[in-house]
Amino acid sequence: MFDILRTNNNSISSLEPRRYRRQKLNTYLAIFSIVFAIIIIFILFFSIQNYYSNSIGLSSNAKTNNSYSNLNDSNNNVTGSGFKNGNNNKNDGSNGYIEEDLDNMEDENDEFENVGNVVVKPPIPHDKNVKIEINTSNHYKLFILITSELIDYRKRNLLREFLFGIENNLEPCISYNMDLYYKFLIPPHDIGQNKELYKNFISEIIENNDIVEFQNLLGSNFTQETILNWVQTQKDYNITFDHLVLIGGNSVANLEEIDFNLSQNTEDDEYSANLPKVIWGNFETPSADNIVVIGTEAIKTILENKDLLKHLNYSNLITQAYFYTKENAESLSNNLQSLLFLNDDKGFIVWNGTIETIPKTPTIGVGNLLMADDLIKVTEHLSIPFVPPCHLTTPSEGEPRIAVVTSSSFEDDSNNCKPSILDISFASANNKRKYSQKYGYSFIPLQTSKRKIVTWGRIDAIKRTLSYYDWVLWIDTNSVITNYNVSISDLIEKFYLIIGKRAIYDVDVDEKEKYEKGKEIFDKKINIVIAEPKEGDEADAGMLLIKNSGWSFGFIRNVQAVRDKSTVERGSIWRVLEDFPEFQKRVLLISHKEYPLNSSPKDWKKGDFIINYDSTKCPAKSIANSLKLNVEKNSS
């Protein structure tokens, strides 16, 4: 292989063509690489340009050099004194939109509906052929209580889905208006240093409104006795029922089958009379007594005789009562004799780890499901149907579906404030929940703290919920609703008149005509309503009303497209409005003078809709005081 180093002429001459060919090949490769790189650069350039164009969804003629001062100049148009109309400003002496604008507005809306190819999900009405029986009595056939350890978040979510058909809280129960009522019971717990776990737990409570923490109610005890005592207190809140269903956190039960069995032969007077005394479960199989069905009279009788029923070999009070009555059948008092124990070792069984050993019939409940995967397997094997706790009530004919959305995330205060935001989290959420319940709005708290920049969760939460409703009202956690007498429909009515007054300045025109003009403009044109910021401030996203439309989804996408260039969401909202005047036409800015939508503590006065403490250094104390005053006002 070293022959090429020989210096004879033949060897040297034989190498020259080979070297020349190699050099020529290298030259071609270099040229090809340069050309290829140029092509790639052009492709990337046009791809980026196309992406930017699509993400903005507007033409390249949009004015991009507007300044914040331009947006805050006084200009009497219908969308808000804070906006210029870009290239569409008119010099014809008219204020806001004239008739020609309104005639063309449908075409403009069509253009914006297609922004981003958004698919808008309309509200789905109930099947008119299906008779809906709404229960407004607060009396339920079944009261279901599921005990659950605080850390078992996944199991609770699975049980919500499997037992009640609840996959998320985007269409929540406004009220329990069917035949069952349920709660999860959380035993006393010690969070210790795991603050993140507790914050997530608080979010779960606020989002689902179906959890009771026992340590806050009955001290350190968590037994069947304390649970039954707590159940008896529910009549003080007008909650009554026929049968209590106790389900351990490691168990699952077929609620439809339980209800069916209890509902048989109800025409028989003797059968019906004995139902309140029934205690149904498996009391002789160890660990199988974590699922029990018990009537209201049986609960009362057991609690009245609890000291007599103590049995050292059994921890559950109901199981103690079973064995006491069995062993002392000849000497029982009359009320204990009236108890009807049904020991069902076929219907209620214990999981032994093998799915094949569970008969599909007559199994009703299975205990000892220690792993979430076991719960999934057994539920699917038994084909357990879910029983919804509510009908999704629809608004009256012509009324919009409305959701009030807020954050269920409460971060620790960086200023070490006392009380902390976490301390007032439940009260803050309940302030908005009670307002929503008053008007039949869906109340939807969502976690917004999973993003690196927390405030960005706000726009994501709105995007998640908007397709289910006609209008979504976002309210910050640092805001308190201080006037429950103002509905969203009332607000929209006020917006009609505000716009009408902007559009028609003639003092001789009565308010009714201005109202009708404002309504026409609002219904055709407005998709977002925001409180107008003061000079130098950014858009006030602490309270934001947004309409379900393709345009609104296009706007949200544009706000998200510039999120990397703004540290907070409000700056991004304002930047989109600043850079693209086309968007300004669909956004209504309401000044505090026109209507106090979202008052600061300094500007707030009695009767204002909302007070916002976003600018307060330690807001929790001020929020707590406002919540207390609001509760006192609404309870008086």
C-alpha positions as a printed Julia matrix, in Angstrom:
636×3 Matrix{Float64}:
   0.0     0.0     0.0
   3.06    2.26    0.27
   3.89    2.03   -3.48
   2.5     5.52   -4.1
   5.5     7.0    -2.21
   8.0     5.75   -4.78
   9.64    8.56   -6.77
   9.72    6.89  -10.16
   7.94    8.86  -12.86
   5.37    6.22  -13.54
   4.19    6.31   -9.96
   3.99   10.12   -9.83
   2.23   10.47  -13.17
  -0.31    7.85  -12.19
  -1.29    9.92   -9.13
  -1.92   13.25  -10.91
  -5.26   12.38  -12.6
  -6.52   10.94   -9.34
  -5.61   14.11   -7.42
  -7.21   16.27  -10.1
 -10.44   14.32   -9.96
 -10.54   14.66   -6.17
 -10.05   18.44   -6.34
 -12.78   18.77   -8.96
 -15.16   16.73   -6.83
 -14.45   18.91   -3.78
 -15.2    22.02   -5.83
 -18.57   20.63   -6.96
 -19.42   19.66   -3.37
 -18.61   23.17   -2.14
 -20.8    24.79   -4.83
 -23.64   22.38   -4.11
 -23.41   23.11   -0.36
 -23.61   26.88   -0.97
 -26.62   26.55   -3.26
 -28.34   24.2    -0.82
 -27.74   26.61    2.08
 -29.22   29.49    0.06
 -32.33   27.44   -0.73
 -32.78   26.51    2.94
 -32.47   30.18    3.96
 -35.14   31.2     1.45
 -37.45   28.41    2.62
 -37.04   29.41    6.28
 -37.58   33.07    5.45
 -40.84   32.5     3.62
 -42.02   29.95    6.21
 -41.47   32.44    9.03
 -43.18   35.18    7.07
 -46.13   32.92    6.3
 -46.38   31.77    9.93
 -46.31   35.35   11.19
 -49.0    36.35    8.73
 -51.21   33.42    9.68
 -50.72   33.87   13.42
 -51.71   37.51   13.26
 -54.58   36.81   10.9
 -54.53   40.38    9.53
 -53.4    41.99    6.3
 -49.94   43.46    5.9
 -51.52   46.93    5.64
 -52.13   46.98    9.38
 -50.58   49.98   11.03
 -47.84   48.87   13.45
 -46.4    52.18   14.63
 -49.19   53.25   16.99
 -47.96   54.3    20.42
 -49.54   53.97   23.83
 -50.23   57.7    23.75
 -52.21   57.24   20.54
 -54.4    54.67   22.23
 -55.03   57.0    25.13
 -55.87   60.08   23.05
 -59.46   61.23   23.26
 -61.45   60.1    20.24
 -65.2    59.78   20.43
 -65.79   56.51   18.67
 -68.14   53.74   19.75
 -65.51   51.25   20.86
 -63.82   53.43   23.45
 -62.13   56.75   24.02
 -58.83   54.92   24.41
 -58.69   53.75   20.78
 -57.93   55.36   17.46
 -59.56   53.67   14.5
 -56.28   53.39   12.61
 -56.71   54.07    8.9
 -60.49   54.06    9.27
 -60.84   57.43   11.02
 -63.5    59.5     9.32
 -63.55   63.25    8.79
 -67.24   63.48    7.94
 -68.24   64.9    11.28
 -69.83   61.67   12.44
 -69.1    60.15   15.78
 -68.33   56.43   15.72
 -70.05   54.26   13.11
 -72.51   55.57   10.56
 -75.2    53.58    8.73
 -72.83   52.56    5.93
 -70.51   51.02    8.51
 -73.35   48.99   10.0
 -74.42   47.76    6.57
 -70.91   46.46    5.9
 -70.37   45.07    9.35
 -71.74   41.62    8.55
 -69.11   41.19    5.86
 -66.38   42.28    8.26
 -67.6    39.81   10.84
 -67.53   37.01    8.29
 -63.91   37.83    7.56
 -62.96   37.72   11.21
 -64.99   34.56   11.91
 -62.52   32.69    9.71
 -59.42   33.99   11.49
 -57.26   31.01   12.36
 -59.82   28.46   11.1
 -61.29   28.28   14.59
 -63.99   25.71   15.23
 -66.43   27.2    17.71
 -68.48   24.7    19.72
 -72.04   25.97   20.12
 -73.96   25.27   23.31
 -75.69   21.89   22.99
 -79.38   21.99   24.0
 -81.07   19.06   25.68
 -82.96   16.61   23.48
 -86.48   18.03   23.47
 -87.9    14.51   23.14
 -86.42   13.47   26.5
 -88.46   14.45   29.53
 -86.28   16.18   32.1
 -87.32   15.94   35.73
 -85.56   18.62   37.73
 -85.3    18.01   41.48
 -85.44   21.31   43.35
 -86.47   19.86   46.72
 -83.0    19.26   48.25
 -84.26   15.77   49.1
 -82.35   12.91   47.49
 -82.86    9.19   47.17
 -79.14    8.56   47.72
 -76.6    10.56   49.72
 -73.19    9.21   48.67
 -70.15    9.77   50.9
 -66.74    8.59   49.71
 -63.87    8.6    52.17
 -60.54    9.49   50.59
 -57.02   10.29   51.71
 -55.78   13.74   50.74
 -53.02   12.34   48.52
 -55.45   10.19   46.48
 -56.1    12.93   43.91
 -56.04   10.51   40.97
 -58.54    8.11   42.55
 -60.95   10.96   43.27
 -60.79   12.07   39.65
 -61.4     8.51   38.49
 -64.37    8.11   40.84
 -65.83   11.42   39.64
 -65.63   10.11   36.1
 -66.69    6.49   36.71
 -69.46    7.08   39.26
 -70.84   10.46   38.18
 -69.64   11.06   34.61
 -67.64   14.16   35.6
 -64.51   14.42   33.45
 -63.76   18.11   34.15
 -65.45   21.21   35.51
 -66.0    23.03   32.19
 -69.75   22.36   32.44
 -70.23   22.09   36.19
 -73.34   21.26   38.17
 -74.97   24.55   39.09
 -77.0    22.57   41.62
 -77.65   18.93   42.54
 -81.0    18.7    40.79
 -81.35   14.93   40.35
 -81.83   12.06   42.81
 -78.37   11.86   44.33
 -76.03   14.08   46.31
 -72.37   13.25   46.84
 -69.29   14.41   48.74
 -65.73   13.22   49.29
 -64.71   13.12   52.97
 -61.05   13.81   53.72
 -59.75   12.55   57.1
 -57.47   14.65   59.33
 -54.11   15.18   57.71
 -50.75   16.78   58.3
 -49.31   18.46   55.22
 -45.99   19.2    56.89
 -43.6    20.88   54.45
 -45.4    19.71   51.31
 -46.95   23.07   50.42
 -47.23   22.2    46.75
 -49.45   19.22   47.58
 -51.67   21.41   49.72
 -51.94   24.14   47.06
 -53.05   21.53   44.52
 -55.54   20.18   47.06
 -56.99   23.66   47.57
 -57.33   24.03   43.8
 -59.17   20.69   43.66
 -61.6    21.78   46.38
 -62.33   25.09   44.66
 -62.7    23.53   41.21
 -65.02   20.67   42.17
 -66.88   21.94   45.25
 -67.39   18.33   46.39
 -64.85   17.89   49.21
 -65.31   18.1    52.98
 -62.2    18.26   55.19
 -63.08   16.53   58.43
 -60.29   18.04   60.48
 -61.96   21.41   60.06
 -65.27   20.06   61.33
 -64.89   17.39   63.97
 -61.38   17.51   65.37
 -59.05   14.58   64.97
 -61.58   11.71   64.88
 -62.56   10.06   61.61
 -64.74    7.04   62.24
 -68.14    5.83   61.09
 -69.56    7.37   64.24
 -68.24   10.86   63.46
 -69.3    10.49   59.83
 -72.85    9.53   60.85
 -72.98   12.43   63.31
 -71.9    14.79   60.53
 -74.55   13.36   58.22
 -77.22   14.16   60.8
 -76.18   17.84   60.73
 -76.94   18.16   57.02
 -80.64   18.66   57.68
 -79.63   22.0    59.16
 -78.66   22.92   55.59
 -81.94   21.54   54.21
 -80.23   18.41   52.8
 -82.37   15.31   53.38
 -82.28   11.82   51.86
 -83.67    8.3    51.95
 -80.47    6.24   52.1
 -76.85    6.95   52.86
 -74.23    5.11   50.77
 -70.83    4.94   52.47
 -67.99    4.02   50.11
 -64.4     3.62   51.23
 -61.76    5.41   49.16
 -60.38    2.06   48.0
 -63.78    0.83   46.82
 -66.18    1.25   43.92
 -69.91    0.57   43.75
 -72.63    0.38   41.12
 -74.92    3.21   42.2
 -77.48    2.47   39.51
 -77.83   -1.11   40.78
 -78.11    0.07   44.4
 -80.85    2.52   43.46
 -82.65   -0.15   41.42
 -82.69   -2.64   44.29
 -83.96   -0.06   46.77
 -86.68    1.08   44.37
 -88.23   -2.36   43.83
 -91.67   -3.07   45.24
 -92.13    0.47   46.53
 -95.85    0.01   45.9
 -95.85   -2.49   48.76
 -96.66   -0.44   51.88
 -94.88   -2.81   54.28
 -91.78   -2.9    52.08
 -91.71    0.88   51.79
 -92.18    1.29   55.54
 -89.16   -0.91   56.26
 -86.78    0.72   53.77
 -85.6     3.48   56.18
 -84.54    0.73   58.62
 -82.44   -1.2    56.07
 -78.68   -1.67   56.58
 -77.22   -3.4    53.51
 -73.64   -4.58   53.1
 -71.19   -7.42   53.72
 -70.39   -7.47   57.42
 -68.88  -10.93   57.87
 -66.06  -10.69   55.31
 -63.0    -8.8    56.62
 -62.46   -5.45   54.81
 -65.75   -5.83   52.9
 -67.73   -3.55   55.24
 -66.32   -0.37   53.65
 -69.38   -0.21   51.41
 -72.65    0.15   53.34
 -76.14    1.31   52.42
 -78.13    2.53   55.41
 -81.57    4.12   55.81
 -82.27    7.3    57.76
 -84.09    5.6    60.65
 -81.3     3.04   60.97
 -78.73    5.86   61.27
 -80.71    7.44   64.1
 -81.15    4.13   65.92
 -77.48    3.18   65.73
 -76.34    6.58   67.01
 -78.82    6.43   69.89
 -77.43    3.02   70.93
 -73.76    3.58   70.05
 -72.47    2.95   73.58
 -74.38   -0.3    73.82
 -73.11   -1.49   70.44
 -69.38   -1.28   71.13
 -67.69   -4.48   70.03
 -63.95   -4.86   70.49
 -63.32   -7.03   67.43
 -64.72   -4.58   64.88
 -63.71   -0.99   64.2
 -66.74    0.11   62.18
 -69.77    1.12   64.21
 -72.26   -0.33   61.73
 -70.47   -3.7    61.72
 -70.5    -3.61   65.54
 -74.27   -3.08   65.41
 -74.66   -6.05   63.06
 -72.86   -8.48   65.34
 -74.48   -7.09   68.5
 -77.98   -7.59   67.12
 -77.02  -11.05   65.83
 -75.55  -12.19   69.14
 -78.27  -10.64   71.32
 -81.31  -11.32   69.17
 -83.42  -12.52   72.1
 -82.86   -9.5    74.36
 -82.88   -6.52   71.97
 -84.87   -3.39   72.63
 -87.7    -2.61   70.27
 -85.81   -0.03   68.22
 -82.82   -2.32   67.75
 -85.14   -5.16   66.78
 -86.54   -2.95   64.04
 -83.17   -2.76   62.25
 -83.14   -4.81   59.02
 -79.6    -6.03   58.34
 -79.02   -7.5    54.87
 -75.69   -9.31   54.84
 -74.86   -9.62   51.12
 -71.56  -11.46   50.65
 -72.27  -11.94   46.92
 -73.05   -8.35   46.04
 -70.23   -6.74   48.05
 -66.86   -8.44   47.75
 -63.15   -7.81   48.24
 -60.62   -7.53   45.38
 -58.1   -10.37   45.48
 -55.93   -9.12   42.61
 -57.43  -11.32   39.87
 -60.06   -9.8    37.62
 -61.3   -13.19   36.42
 -62.49  -14.1    39.93
 -64.99  -11.22   40.04
 -68.4   -12.36   38.74
 -70.16   -9.71   36.69
 -73.38  -10.6    38.43
 -74.48  -10.23   41.19
 -71.46   -8.05   42.13
 -72.5    -4.53   43.18
 -69.43   -3.25   45.0
 -65.75   -4.18   45.29
 -63.39   -3.11   48.09
 -59.66   -3.23   48.75
 -58.71   -1.55   45.43
 -55.42   -0.15   46.63
 -54.11    0.96   43.23
 -55.78    3.36   40.81
 -55.18    0.86   38.01
 -57.17   -1.75   39.99
 -60.05    0.7    40.2
 -59.96    1.17   36.42
 -59.83   -2.58   35.72
 -62.73   -3.47   38.03
 -64.94   -0.63   36.82
 -64.43   -1.61   33.19
 -64.87   -5.33   33.96
 -68.21   -4.75   35.69
 -69.31   -2.13   33.12
 -70.41    0.15   35.96
 -72.54    2.97   34.51
 -72.21    6.5    35.82
 -75.15    8.28   37.44
 -74.98   12.07   36.92
 -75.73   14.22   39.97
 -77.32   17.0    37.92
 -78.97   18.06   34.7
 -77.12   20.85   32.92
 -79.85   23.45   33.08
 -80.24   25.62   30.01
 -81.08   29.32   30.12
 -84.51   30.63   29.22
 -85.39   31.02   25.56
 -83.22   33.72   24.02
 -80.97   34.07   27.07
 -77.21   33.47   26.58
 -75.22   30.71   28.27
 -72.77   32.48   30.59
 -69.77   31.28   32.6
 -67.87   33.11   35.32
 -64.25   31.98   35.16
 -61.48   32.59   37.67
 -58.24   31.0    38.81
 -58.15   28.16   41.31
 -54.4    28.73   41.82
 -53.36   30.75   44.83
 -49.64   31.41   45.06
 -47.76   32.09   48.28
 -47.23   35.79   48.95
 -43.71   36.94   48.21
 -44.12   39.69   50.83
 -44.89   37.24   53.66
 -48.28   38.85   54.11
 -50.62   37.82   56.91
 -53.16   36.59   56.07
 -51.86   35.03   52.87
 -53.72   34.61   49.6
 -54.03   30.89   50.44
 -55.82   31.81   53.67
 -58.63   33.6    51.83
 -58.77   31.31   48.77
 -62.04   29.55   49.66
 -63.83   32.76   50.59
 -62.64   34.47   47.41
 -63.88   31.59   45.24
 -67.2    31.37   47.12
 -67.78   35.08   46.5
 -67.85   34.38   42.76
 -69.61   31.02   43.13
 -72.56   32.51   45.03
 -72.89   35.3    42.48
 -72.93   32.71   39.68
 -75.49   30.54   41.48
 -77.82   33.52   41.91
 -78.15   33.94   38.14
 -77.69   30.34   37.02
 -74.26   30.95   35.52
 -71.64   28.2    35.42
 -68.79   28.92   37.83
 -65.51   27.56   36.52
 -62.31   27.9    38.56
 -59.27   26.57   36.67
 -55.65   26.1    37.62
 -53.53   28.79   35.99
 -50.21   28.33   37.78
 -48.73   25.54   35.66
 -47.09   28.07   33.35
 -43.71   29.61   34.09
 -45.4    33.0    33.83
 -48.46   32.6    36.04
 -50.54   35.4    34.52
 -50.53   33.62   31.17
 -52.83   30.96   32.57
 -55.65   33.51   32.5
 -55.9    33.63   28.71
 -55.53   29.83   28.5
 -58.42   29.36   30.95
 -60.65   31.64   28.88
 -59.74   29.74   25.72
 -60.59   26.38   27.35
 -64.06   27.47   28.47
 -65.19   29.85   25.73
 -66.39   27.23   23.25
 -68.98   25.96   25.77
 -70.7    29.3    26.38
 -72.05   32.38   24.64
 -70.2    34.76   26.97
 -67.38   34.24   29.49
 -66.68   36.67   32.31
 -63.15   36.45   33.65
 -62.59   37.78   37.19
 -59.2    37.82   38.92
 -58.7    36.13   42.28
 -57.69   39.55   43.63
 -61.14   40.91   42.76
 -64.3    40.81   44.86
 -67.83   41.09   43.48
 -69.4    43.75   45.69
 -72.81   44.08   44.08
 -74.73   40.84   43.5
 -77.64   42.81   42.05
 -75.8    43.41   38.77
 -76.19   40.51   36.33
 -74.22   40.06   33.11
 -77.4    40.84   31.19
 -77.66   44.09   33.17
 -74.1    44.95   32.18
 -74.78   44.29   28.51
 -77.88   46.49   28.72
 -75.72   49.28   30.11
 -73.22   48.77   27.29
 -76.01   49.23   24.75
 -76.79   52.68   26.11
 -73.13   53.66   26.48
 -72.46   52.82   22.83
 -75.67   54.51   21.75
 -74.68   57.72   23.5
 -71.26   57.6    21.85
 -72.8    57.08   18.43
 -75.59   59.66   18.73
 -74.69   62.96   20.36
 -77.9    64.76   19.49
 -79.49   65.73   22.82
 -82.92   65.74   21.18
 -82.71   62.0    20.52
 -84.29   60.09   23.41
 -82.47   57.34   25.28
 -84.65   54.6    23.81
 -83.41   55.39   20.3
 -79.82   55.6    21.54
 -80.3    52.27   23.31
 -81.55   50.6    20.11
 -78.66   52.04   18.1
 -76.2    50.85   20.74
 -77.77   47.39   20.79
 -77.46   47.15   17.0
 -73.8    48.1    17.11
 -72.97   45.91   20.12
 -74.67   42.77   18.77
 -73.02   43.08   15.37
 -69.65   44.34   16.39
 -68.47   43.89   19.97
 -66.69   40.69   21.02
 -64.68   41.85   24.05
 -65.42   44.34   26.83
 -62.59   45.6    29.06
 -62.44   48.35   31.67
 -60.48   51.23   30.16
 -57.08   51.63   31.83
 -55.87   54.92   33.16
 -53.22   56.78   31.2
 -49.93   54.9    31.24
 -51.52   51.65   32.43
 -51.98   48.44   30.44
 -55.28   46.84   29.49
 -57.14   45.86   32.65
 -57.56   42.1    32.19
 -58.61   41.7    35.85
 -62.19   41.75   34.57
 -62.84   40.78   30.96
 -66.08   39.87   29.19
 -65.58   37.93   25.95
 -68.02   36.57   23.4
 -67.92   33.08   21.84
 -66.97   33.81   18.23
 -64.34   32.92   15.69
 -63.09   36.48   15.98
 -62.54   36.09   19.72
 -60.55   32.89   19.22
 -58.47   34.69   16.6
 -57.79   37.5    19.05
 -56.8    35.02   21.78
 -54.42   33.32   19.37
 -52.8    36.64   18.55
 -52.37   37.45   22.23
 -50.73   34.06   22.73
 -48.51   34.64   19.68
 -46.83   37.64   21.34
 -46.6    36.14   24.84
 -42.87   35.61   24.57
 -42.4    39.35   24.07
 -44.32   40.41   27.15
 -43.8    39.38   30.75
 -47.49   39.7    31.57
 -50.67   38.91   29.75
 -52.11   42.39   30.02
 -49.15   43.86   28.16
 -49.68   41.33   25.41
 -53.39   42.14   25.12
 -52.58   45.82   24.89
 -49.83   45.23   22.36
 -52.19   43.38   20.01
 -54.7    46.22   20.3
 -51.92   48.75   19.74
 -50.32   47.12   16.73
 -53.44   46.05   14.87
 -56.21   48.67   14.71
 -58.5    46.14   13.02
 -58.89   44.42   16.37
 -59.85   47.67   18.09
 -63.16   47.73   16.21
 -64.39   44.69   18.11
 -63.2    45.68   21.59
 -65.3    47.92   23.82
 -63.41   49.98   26.39
 -65.58   51.22   29.27
 -64.25   54.16   31.23
 -64.77   54.3    34.99
 -66.83   57.45   34.51
 -69.2    55.68   32.11
 -69.6    52.63   34.34
 -67.39   51.31   37.19
 -66.68   47.79   35.9
 -63.55   47.04   37.92
 -62.87   49.69   40.55
 -59.59   50.2    42.36
 -59.79   50.59   46.17
 -59.27   54.33   45.74
 -62.12   54.72   43.22
 -64.58   52.16   44.61
 -67.9    53.36   45.99
 -71.01   51.58   47.25
 -72.93   49.96   44.42
 -69.88   49.33   42.19
 -69.81   45.89   40.59
 -66.26   44.79   41.43
 -63.35   46.02   43.53
 -59.87   44.95   42.41
 -56.88   44.75   44.76
 -54.29   43.87   42.14
 -52.17   46.92   42.91
 -52.27   46.36   46.69
 -49.01   45.14   48.23
 -50.69   42.7    50.63
 -54.13   42.18   49.1
 -55.39   39.25   51.2
 -56.32   41.33   54.25
 -58.21   43.89   52.15
 -59.91   41.11   50.19
 -60.95   39.41   53.45
 -62.48   42.65   54.74
 -64.38   43.19   51.5
 -65.63   39.61   51.54
 -66.84   39.98   55.13
 -68.7    43.19   54.34
 -70.19   41.63   51.22
 -71.44   38.56   53.14
 -72.98   40.76   55.83
 -74.71   42.92   53.21
 -76.13   39.96   51.3
 -77.24   38.07   54.41
 -79.0    41.03   55.99
